[in-house]
Amino acid sequence: MFAKEIAIQYIKLFYILFKHWFRDLFSSFTNGSPLKSLTSEIILITEAASGLEK
């Protein structure tokens, strides 16, 4: 009984993951919006100080 419930939960999880993955993959090939140009923008990067100096 417990294993059946776990299996159902995993099936639901994989269904949701694959649904969103295929939807995003399809939209990126068909009508995905172009990336925004950041040439005239100011970008603030936070929480990355530990990896910048190494």
CHARMM-style PDB file with segment names, atoms N, HN, CA, C and O in Angstrom:
ATOM      1  N   MET     1       0.825  -1.192   0.000  1.00  0.00      PROA
ATOM      2  CA  MET     1       0.000   0.000   0.000  1.00  0.00      PROA
ATOM      3  C   MET     1       0.869   1.255   0.000  1.00  0.00      PROA
ATOM      4  O   MET     1       0.622   2.185  -0.768  1.00  0.00      PROA
ATOM      5  N   PHE     2       1.882   1.281   0.856  1.00  0.00      PROA
ATOM      6  HN  PHE     2       2.083   0.525   1.479  1.00  0.00      PROA
ATOM      7  CA  PHE     2       2.755   2.446   0.946  1.00  0.00      PROA
ATOM      8  C   PHE     2       3.571   2.618  -0.326  1.00  0.00      PROA
ATOM      9  O   PHE     2       3.757   3.740  -0.796  1.00  0.00      PROA
ATOM     10  N   ALA     3       4.058   1.516  -0.888  1.00  0.00      PROA
ATOM     11  HN  ALA     3       3.906   0.604  -0.506  1.00  0.00      PROA
ATOM     12  CA  ALA     3       4.846   1.586  -2.121  1.00  0.00      PROA
ATOM     13  C   ALA     3       3.996   2.071  -3.287  1.00  0.00      PROA
ATOM     14  O   ALA     3       4.491   2.776  -4.167  1.00  0.00      PROA
ATOM     15  N   LYS     4       2.732   1.702  -3.298  1.00  0.00      PROA
ATOM     16  HN  LYS     4       2.330   1.129  -2.583  1.00  0.00      PROA
ATOM     17  CA  LYS     4       1.831   2.147  -4.365  1.00  0.00      PROA
ATOM     18  C   LYS     4       1.635   3.662  -4.303  1.00  0.00      PROA
ATOM     19  O   LYS     4       1.619   4.323  -5.342  1.00  0.00      PROA
ATOM     20  N   GLU     5       1.487   4.217  -3.105  1.00  0.00      PROA
ATOM     21  HN  GLU     5       1.500   3.680  -2.262  1.00  0.00      PROA
ATOM     22  CA  GLU     5       1.324   5.663  -2.945  1.00  0.00      PROA
ATOM     23  C   GLU     5       2.582   6.410  -3.367  1.00  0.00      PROA
ATOM     24  O   GLU     5       2.502   7.462  -3.999  1.00  0.00      PROA
ATOM     25  N   ILE     6       3.740   5.866  -3.017  1.00  0.00      PROA
ATOM     26  HN  ILE     6       3.805   5.010  -2.503  1.00  0.00      PROA
ATOM     27  CA  ILE     6       5.004   6.481  -3.427  1.00  0.00      PROA
ATOM     28  C   ILE     6       5.138   6.459  -4.942  1.00  0.00      PROA
ATOM     29  O   ILE     6       5.558   7.448  -5.543  1.00  0.00      PROA
ATOM     30  N   ALA     7       4.783   5.340  -5.562  1.00  0.00      PROA
ATOM     31  HN  ALA     7       4.442   4.536  -5.074  1.00  0.00      PROA
ATOM     32  CA  ALA     7       4.861   5.228  -7.020  1.00  0.00      PROA
ATOM     33  C   ALA     7       3.930   6.231  -7.690  1.00  0.00      PROA
ATOM     34  O   ALA     7       4.299   6.834  -8.698  1.00  0.00      PROA
ATOM     35  N   ILE     8       2.745   6.417  -7.153  1.00  0.00      PROA
ATOM     36  HN  ILE     8       2.445   5.928  -6.334  1.00  0.00      PROA
ATOM     37  CA  ILE     8       1.803   7.385  -7.716  1.00  0.00      PROA
ATOM     38  C   ILE     8       2.347   8.803  -7.584  1.00  0.00      PROA
ATOM     39  O   ILE     8       2.206   9.609  -8.504  1.00  0.00      PROA
ATOM     40  N   GLN     9       2.961   9.110  -6.456  1.00  0.00      PROA
ATOM     41  HN  GLN     9       3.075   8.455  -5.709  1.00  0.00      PROA
ATOM     42  CA  GLN     9       3.548  10.436  -6.273  1.00  0.00      PROA
ATOM     43  C   GLN     9       4.680  10.681  -7.271  1.00  0.00      PROA
ATOM     44  O   GLN     9       4.789  11.777  -7.823  1.00  0.00      PROA
ATOM     45  N   TYR    10       5.521   9.672  -7.508  1.00  0.00      PROA
ATOM     46  HN  TYR    10       5.432   8.782  -7.061  1.00  0.00      PROA
ATOM     47  CA  TYR    10       6.594   9.812  -8.492  1.00  0.00      PROA
ATOM     48  C   TYR    10       6.040   9.988  -9.901  1.00  0.00      PROA
ATOM     49  O   TYR    10       6.572  10.776 -10.683  1.00  0.00      PROA
ATOM     50  N   ILE    11       4.991   9.271 -10.225  1.00  0.00      PROA
ATOM     51  HN  ILE    11       4.559   8.630  -9.590  1.00  0.00      PROA
ATOM     52  CA  ILE    11       4.380   9.413 -11.550  1.00  0.00      PROA
ATOM     53  C   ILE    11       3.830  10.822 -11.731  1.00  0.00      PROA
ATOM     54  O   ILE    11       3.994  11.419 -12.795  1.00  0.00      PROA
ATOM     55  N   LYS    12       3.183  11.354 -10.708  1.00  0.00      PROA
ATOM     56  HN  LYS    12       3.049  10.869  -9.844  1.00  0.00      PROA
ATOM     57  CA  LYS    12       2.672  12.725 -10.777  1.00  0.00      PROA
ATOM     58  C   LYS    12       3.811  13.726 -10.931  1.00  0.00      PROA
ATOM     59  O   LYS    12       3.710  14.671 -11.714  1.00  0.00      PROA
ATOM     60  N   LEU    13       4.891  13.520 -10.187  1.00  0.00      PROA
ATOM     61  HN  LEU    13       4.973  12.753  -9.551  1.00  0.00      PROA
ATOM     62  CA  LEU    13       6.041  14.417 -10.264  1.00  0.00      PROA
ATOM     63  C   LEU    13       6.644  14.420 -11.661  1.00  0.00      PROA
ATOM     64  O   LEU    13       6.892  15.483 -12.229  1.00  0.00      PROA
ATOM     65  N   PHE    14       6.883  13.232 -12.219  1.00  0.00      PROA
ATOM     66  HN  PHE    14       6.681  12.368 -11.757  1.00  0.00      PROA
ATOM     67  CA  PHE    14       7.458  13.152 -13.558  1.00  0.00      PROA
ATOM     68  C   PHE    14       6.518  13.729 -14.608  1.00  0.00      PROA
ATOM     69  O   PHE    14       6.971  14.348 -15.571  1.00  0.00      PROA
ATOM     70  N   TYR    15       5.221  13.534 -14.434  1.00  0.00      PROA
ATOM     71  HN  TYR    15       4.853  13.031 -13.652  1.00  0.00      PROA
ATOM     72  CA  TYR    15       4.254  14.106 -15.366  1.00  0.00      PROA
ATOM     73  C   TYR    15       4.354  15.629 -15.376  1.00  0.00      PROA
ATOM     74  O   TYR    15       4.383  16.243 -16.443  1.00  0.00      PROA
ATOM     75  N   ILE    16       4.406  16.235 -14.202  1.00  0.00      PROA
ATOM     76  HN  ILE    16       4.382  15.736 -13.336  1.00  0.00      PROA
ATOM     77  CA  ILE    16       4.491  17.694 -14.114  1.00  0.00      PROA
ATOM     78  C   ILE    16       5.808  18.189 -14.695  1.00  0.00      PROA
ATOM     79  O   ILE    16       5.827  19.169 -15.439  1.00  0.00      PROA
ATOM     80  N   LEU    17       6.914  17.517 -14.359  1.00  0.00      PROA
ATOM     81  HN  LEU    17       6.898  16.721 -13.754  1.00  0.00      PROA
ATOM     82  CA  LEU    17       8.213  17.947 -14.876  1.00  0.00      PROA
ATOM     83  C   LEU    17       8.279  17.857 -16.391  1.00  0.00      PROA
ATOM     84  O   LEU    17       8.722  18.799 -17.048  1.00  0.00      PROA
ATOM     85  N   PHE    18       7.843  16.734 -16.954  1.00  0.00      PROA
ATOM     86  HN  PHE    18       7.483  15.969 -16.421  1.00  0.00      PROA
ATOM     87  CA  PHE    18       7.892  16.573 -18.404  1.00  0.00      PROA
ATOM     88  C   PHE    18       6.926  17.514 -19.108  1.00  0.00      PROA
ATOM     89  O   PHE    18       7.230  18.019 -20.188  1.00  0.00      PROA
ATOM     90  N   LYS    19       5.768  17.755 -18.510  1.00  0.00      PROA
ATOM     91  HN  LYS    19       5.521  17.345 -17.632  1.00  0.00      PROA
ATOM     92  CA  LYS    19       4.804  18.677 -19.119  1.00  0.00      PROA
ATOM     93  C   LYS    19       5.407  20.066 -19.258  1.00  0.00      PROA
ATOM     94  O   LYS    19       5.317  20.678 -20.322  1.00  0.00      PROA
ATOM     95  N   HSD    20       6.019  20.568 -18.195  1.00  0.00      PROA
ATOM     96  HN  HSD    20       6.092  20.072 -17.330  1.00  0.00      PROA
ATOM     97  CA  HSD    20       6.612  21.901 -18.251  1.00  0.00      PROA
ATOM     98  C   HSD    20       7.839  21.925 -19.154  1.00  0.00      PROA
ATOM     99  O   HSD    20       8.070  22.908 -19.858  1.00  0.00      PROA
ATOM    100  N   TRP    21       8.626  20.856 -19.142  1.00  0.00      PROA
ATOM    101  HN  TRP    21       8.439  20.057 -18.571  1.00  0.00      PROA
ATOM    102  CA  TRP    21       9.818  20.810 -19.978  1.00  0.00      PROA
ATOM    103  C   TRP    21       9.443  20.822 -21.451  1.00  0.00      PROA
ATOM    104  O   TRP    21      10.021  21.582 -22.228  1.00  0.00      PROA
ATOM    105  N   PHE    22       8.482  19.990 -21.851  1.00  0.00      PROA
ATOM    106  HN  PHE    22       8.012  19.372 -21.220  1.00  0.00      PROA
ATOM    107  CA  PHE    22       8.058  19.957 -23.253  1.00  0.00      PROA
ATOM    108  C   PHE    22       7.391  21.267 -23.666  1.00  0.00      PROA
ATOM    109  O   PHE    22       7.588  21.734 -24.789  1.00  0.00      PROA
ATOM    110  N   ARG    23       6.606  21.862 -22.771  1.00  0.00      PROA
ATOM    111  HN  ARG    23       6.446  21.483 -21.859  1.00  0.00      PROA
ATOM    112  CA  ARG    23       5.964  23.138 -23.095  1.00  0.00      PROA
ATOM    113  C   ARG    23       7.003  24.230 -23.325  1.00  0.00      PROA
ATOM    114  O   ARG    23       6.899  24.993 -24.286  1.00  0.00      PROA
ATOM    115  N   ASP    24       8.002  24.309 -22.451  1.00  0.00      PROA
ATOM    116  HN  ASP    24       8.086  23.690 -21.670  1.00  0.00      PROA
ATOM    117  CA  ASP    24       9.047  25.313 -22.614  1.00  0.00      PROA
ATOM    118  C   ASP    24       9.914  25.034 -23.830  1.00  0.00      PROA
ATOM    119  O   ASP    24      10.312  25.960 -24.535  1.00  0.00      PROA
ATOM    120  N   LEU    25      10.206  23.773 -24.078  1.00  0.00      PROA
ATOM    121  HN  LEU    25       9.882  23.020 -23.504  1.00  0.00      PROA
ATOM    122  CA  LEU    25      10.991  23.416 -25.257  1.00  0.00      PROA
ATOM    123  C   LEU    25      10.240  23.778 -26.534  1.00  0.00      PROA
ATOM    124  O   LEU    25      10.828  24.334 -27.462  1.00  0.00      PROA
ATOM    125  N   PHE    26       8.962  23.471 -26.587  1.00  0.00      PROA
ATOM    126  HN  PHE    26       8.485  23.019 -25.833  1.00  0.00      PROA
ATOM    127  CA  PHE    26       8.148  23.791 -27.754  1.00  0.00      PROA
ATOM    128  C   PHE    26       8.050  25.297 -27.962  1.00  0.00      PROA
ATOM    129  O   PHE    26       8.164  25.771 -29.092  1.00  0.00      PROA
ATOM    130  N   SER    27       7.840  26.053 -26.891  1.00  0.00      PROA
ATOM    131  HN  SER    27       7.747  25.668 -25.973  1.00  0.00      PROA
ATOM    132  CA  SER    27       7.706  27.506 -27.032  1.00  0.00      PROA
ATOM    133  C   SER    27       9.025  28.160 -27.416  1.00  0.00      PROA
ATOM    134  O   SER    27       9.025  29.204 -28.068  1.00  0.00      PROA
ATOM    135  N   SER    28      10.147  27.570 -27.026  1.00  0.00      PROA
ATOM    136  HN  SER    28      10.147  26.722 -26.496  1.00  0.00      PROA
ATOM    137  CA  SER    28      11.428  28.160 -27.416  1.00  0.00      PROA
ATOM    138  C   SER    28      11.699  27.978 -28.903  1.00  0.00      PROA
ATOM    139  O   SER    28      12.397  28.797 -29.503  1.00  0.00      PROA
ATOM    140  N   PHE    29      11.162  26.921 -29.512  1.00  0.00      PROA
ATOM    141  HN  PHE    29      10.595  26.256 -29.025  1.00  0.00      PROA
ATOM    142  CA  PHE    29      11.355  26.704 -30.945  1.00  0.00      PROA
ATOM    143  C   PHE    29      10.305  27.416 -31.795  1.00  0.00      PROA
ATOM    144  O   PHE    29      10.584  27.753 -32.946  1.00  0.00      PROA
ATOM    145  N   THR    30       9.129  27.649 -31.272  1.00  0.00      PROA
ATOM    146  HN  THR    30       8.903  27.375 -30.337  1.00  0.00      PROA
ATOM    147  CA  THR    30       8.062  28.207 -32.094  1.00  0.00      PROA
ATOM    148  C   THR    30       7.961  29.721 -31.966  1.00  0.00      PROA
ATOM    149  O   THR    30       8.247  30.437 -32.926  1.00  0.00      PROA
ATOM    150  N   ASN    31       7.571  30.210 -30.836  1.00  0.00      PROA
ATOM    151  HN  ASN    31       7.339  29.629 -30.056  1.00  0.00      PROA
ATOM    152  CA  ASN    31       7.339  31.648 -30.701  1.00  0.00      PROA
ATOM    153  C   ASN    31       7.986  32.206 -29.449  1.00  0.00      PROA
ATOM    154  O   ASN    31       7.415  33.075 -28.791  1.00  0.00      PROA
ATOM    155  N   GLY    32       9.145  31.730 -29.120  1.00  0.00      PROA
ATOM    156  HN  GLY    32       9.610  31.024 -29.655  1.00  0.00      PROA
ATOM    157  CA  GLY    32       9.820  32.214 -27.931  1.00  0.00      PROA
ATOM    158  C   GLY    32      10.187  33.681 -28.073  1.00  0.00      PROA
ATOM    159  O   GLY    32      10.623  34.116 -29.140  1.00  0.00      PROA
ATOM    160  N   SER    33      10.017  34.429 -27.022  1.00  0.00      PROA
ATOM    161  HN  SER    33       9.663  34.076 -26.156  1.00  0.00      PROA
ATOM    162  CA  SER    33      10.337  35.848 -27.089  1.00  0.00      PROA
ATOM    163  C   SER    33      11.849  36.027 -27.129  1.00  0.00      PROA
ATOM    164  O   SER    33      12.577  35.286 -26.469  1.00  0.00      PROA
ATOM    165  N   PRO    34      12.325  37.001 -27.895  1.00  0.00      PROA
ATOM    166  CA  PRO    34      13.766  37.228 -27.967  1.00  0.00      PROA
ATOM    167  C   PRO    34      14.294  37.757 -26.636  1.00  0.00      PROA
ATOM    168  O   PRO    34      13.555  38.348 -25.849  1.00  0.00      PROA
ATOM    169  N   LEU    35      15.561  37.540 -26.405  1.00  0.00      PROA
ATOM    170  HN  LEU    35      16.162  37.060 -27.045  1.00  0.00      PROA
ATOM    171  CA  LEU    35      16.165  38.007 -25.166  1.00  0.00      PROA
ATOM    172  C   LEU    35      16.290  39.526 -25.177  1.00  0.00      PROA
ATOM    173  O   LEU    35      16.493  40.135 -26.227  1.00  0.00      PROA
ATOM    174  N   LYS    36      16.171  40.116 -24.025  1.00  0.00      PROA
ATOM    175  HN  LYS    36      16.006  39.621 -23.172  1.00  0.00      PROA
ATOM    176  CA  LYS    36      16.267  41.560 -23.895  1.00  0.00      PROA
ATOM    177  C   LYS    36      17.722  41.990 -24.038  1.00  0.00      PROA
ATOM    178  O   LYS    36      18.623  41.350 -23.497  1.00  0.00      PROA
ATOM    179  N   SER    37      17.943  43.071 -24.765  1.00  0.00      PROA
ATOM    180  HN  SER    37      17.211  43.592 -25.205  1.00  0.00      PROA
ATOM    181  CA  SER    37      19.292  43.616 -24.914  1.00  0.00      PROA
ATOM    182  C   SER    37      19.678  44.356 -23.637  1.00  0.00      PROA
ATOM    183  O   SER    37      18.926  45.201 -23.151  1.00  0.00      PROA
ATOM    184  N   LEU    38      20.841  44.038 -23.104  1.00  0.00      PROA
ATOM    185  HN  LEU    38      21.451  43.352 -23.499  1.00  0.00      PROA
ATOM    186  CA  LEU    38      21.298  44.652 -21.856  1.00  0.00      PROA
ATOM    187  C   LEU    38      22.430  45.639 -22.087  1.00  0.00      PROA
ATOM    188  O   LEU    38      23.176  45.939 -21.155  1.00  0.00      PROA
ATOM    189  N   THR    39      22.580  46.153 -23.302  1.00  0.00      PROA
ATOM    190  HN  THR    39      21.974  45.910 -24.059  1.00  0.00      PROA
ATOM    191  CA  THR    39      23.701  47.042 -23.603  1.00  0.00      PROA
ATOM    192  C   THR    39      23.610  48.362 -22.858  1.00  0.00      PROA
ATOM    193  O   THR    39      24.644  48.915 -22.486  1.00  0.00      PROA
ATOM    194  N   SER    40      22.425  48.885 -22.627  1.00  0.00      PROA
ATOM    195  HN  SER    40      21.584  48.435 -22.929  1.00  0.00      PROA
ATOM    196  CA  SER    40      22.291  50.173 -21.945  1.00  0.00      PROA
ATOM    197  C   SER    40      21.702  50.019 -20.542  1.00  0.00      PROA
ATOM    198  O   SER    40      21.148  50.972 -19.993  1.00  0.00      PROA
ATOM    199  N   GLU    41      21.816  48.851 -19.974  1.00  0.00      PROA
ATOM    200  HN  GLU    41      22.265  48.076 -20.419  1.00  0.00      PROA
ATOM    201  CA  GLU    41      21.246  48.587 -18.653  1.00  0.00      PROA
ATOM    202  C   GLU    41      22.357  48.470 -17.612  1.00  0.00      PROA
ATOM    203  O   GLU    41      23.493  48.122 -17.935  1.00  0.00      PROA
ATOM    204  N   ILE    42      22.017  48.762 -16.377  1.00  0.00      PROA
ATOM    205  HN  ILE    42      21.095  49.044 -16.115  1.00  0.00      PROA
ATOM    206  CA  ILE    42      22.918  48.560 -15.245  1.00  0.00      PROA
ATOM    207  C   ILE    42      22.509  47.253 -14.581  1.00  0.00      PROA
ATOM    208  O   ILE    42      21.343  47.054 -14.241  1.00  0.00      PROA
ATOM    209  N   ILE    43      23.485  46.365 -14.402  1.00  0.00      PROA
ATOM    210  HN  ILE    43      24.432  46.527 -14.679  1.00  0.00      PROA
ATOM    211  CA  ILE    43      23.206  45.050 -13.843  1.00  0.00      PROA
ATOM    212  C   ILE    43      23.898  44.936 -12.495  1.00  0.00      PROA
ATOM    213  O   ILE    43      25.085  45.239 -12.381  1.00  0.00      PROA
ATOM    214  N   LEU    44      23.175  44.506 -11.483  1.00  0.00      PROA
ATOM    215  HN  LEU    44      22.210  44.260 -11.575  1.00  0.00      PROA
ATOM    216  CA  LEU    44      23.715  44.319 -10.144  1.00  0.00      PROA
ATOM    217  C   LEU    44      23.762  42.830  -9.846  1.00  0.00      PROA
ATOM    218  O   LEU    44      22.731  42.158  -9.828  1.00  0.00      PROA
ATOM    219  N   ILE    45      24.970  42.319  -9.610  1.00  0.00      PROA
ATOM    220  HN  ILE    45      25.807  42.865  -9.624  1.00  0.00      PROA
ATOM    221  CA  ILE    45      25.144  40.910  -9.269  1.00  0.00      PROA
ATOM    222  C   ILE    45      25.416  40.834  -7.774  1.00  0.00      PROA
ATOM    223  O   ILE    45      26.373  41.432  -7.283  1.00  0.00      PROA
ATOM    224  N   THR    46      24.587  40.108  -7.058  1.00  0.00      PROA
ATOM    225  HN  THR    46      23.809  39.621  -7.457  1.00  0.00      PROA
ATOM    226  CA  THR    46      24.750  40.000  -5.609  1.00  0.00      PROA
ATOM    227  C   THR    46      25.022  38.558  -5.212  1.00  0.00      PROA
ATOM    228  O   THR    46      24.761  37.630  -5.978  1.00  0.00      PROA
ATOM    229  N   GLU    47      25.545  38.381  -4.014  1.00  0.00      PROA
ATOM    230  HN  GLU    47      25.757  39.134  -3.392  1.00  0.00      PROA
ATOM    231  CA  GLU    47      25.763  37.062  -3.420  1.00  0.00      PROA
ATOM    232  C   GLU    47      26.771  36.215  -4.181  1.00  0.00      PROA
ATOM    233  O   GLU    47      26.737  34.989  -4.075  1.00  0.00      PROA
ATOM    234  N   ALA    48      27.661  36.826  -4.939  1.00  0.00      PROA
ATOM    235  HN  ALA    48      27.689  37.822  -5.025  1.00  0.00      PROA
ATOM    236  CA  ALA    48      28.626  36.050  -5.703  1.00  0.00      PROA
ATOM    237  C   ALA    48      30.062  36.384  -5.315  1.00  0.00      PROA
ATOM    238  O   ALA    48      30.990  36.021  -6.037  1.00  0.00      PROA
ATOM    239  N   ALA    49      30.260  37.058  -4.208  1.00  0.00      PROA
ATOM    240  HN  ALA    49      29.506  37.354  -3.622  1.00  0.00      PROA
ATOM    241  CA  ALA    49      31.594  37.513  -3.840  1.00  0.00      PROA
ATOM    242  C   ALA    49      32.534  36.367  -3.495  1.00  0.00      PROA
ATOM    243  O   ALA    49      33.746  36.507  -3.659  1.00  0.00      PROA
ATOM    244  N   SER    50      32.029  35.269  -3.037  1.00  0.00      PROA
ATOM    245  HN  SER    50      31.045  35.154  -2.904  1.00  0.00      PROA
ATOM    246  CA  SER    50      32.913  34.173  -2.646  1.00  0.00      PROA
ATOM    247  C   SER    50      33.567  33.506  -3.848  1.00  0.00      PROA
ATOM    248  O   SER    50      34.633  32.908  -3.700  1.00  0.00      PROA
ATOM    249  N   GLY    51      32.975  33.586  -5.017  1.00  0.00      PROA
ATOM    250  HN  GLY    51      32.109  34.071  -5.137  1.00  0.00      PROA
ATOM    251  CA  GLY    51      33.539  32.929  -6.184  1.00  0.00      PROA
ATOM    252  C   GLY    51      34.298  33.856  -7.105  1.00  0.00      PROA
ATOM    253  O   GLY    51      34.975  33.381  -8.017  1.00  0.00      PROA
ATOM    254  N   LEU    52      34.214  35.165  -6.904  1.00  0.00      PROA
ATOM    255  HN  LEU    52      33.664  35.551  -6.163  1.00  0.00      PROA
ATOM    256  CA  LEU    52      34.845  36.103  -7.824  1.00  0.00      PROA
ATOM    257  C   LEU    52      36.353  36.213  -7.618  1.00  0.00      PROA
ATOM    258  O   LEU    52      37.084  36.385  -8.593  1.00  0.00      PROA
ATOM    259  N   GLU    53      36.833  36.120  -6.402  1.00  0.00      PROA
ATOM    260  HN  GLU    53      36.239  35.979  -5.610  1.00  0.00      PROA
ATOM    261  CA  GLU    53      38.248  36.349  -6.126  1.00  0.00      PROA
ATOM    262  C   GLU    53      39.086  35.096  -6.210  1.00  0.00      PROA
ATOM    263  O   GLU    53      40.310  35.184  -6.111  1.00  0.00      PROA
ATOM    264  N   LYS    54      38.498  33.957  -6.384  1.00  0.00      PROA
ATOM    265  HN  LYS    54      37.504  33.886  -6.464  1.00  0.00      PROA
ATOM    266  CA  LYS    54      39.259  32.710  -6.378  1.00  0.00      PROA
ATOM    267  C   LYS    54      39.752  32.361  -7.743  1.00  0.00      PROA
ATOM    268  OT1 LYS    54      40.414  31.337  -7.917  1.00  0.00      PROA
TER     269      LYS     54
END
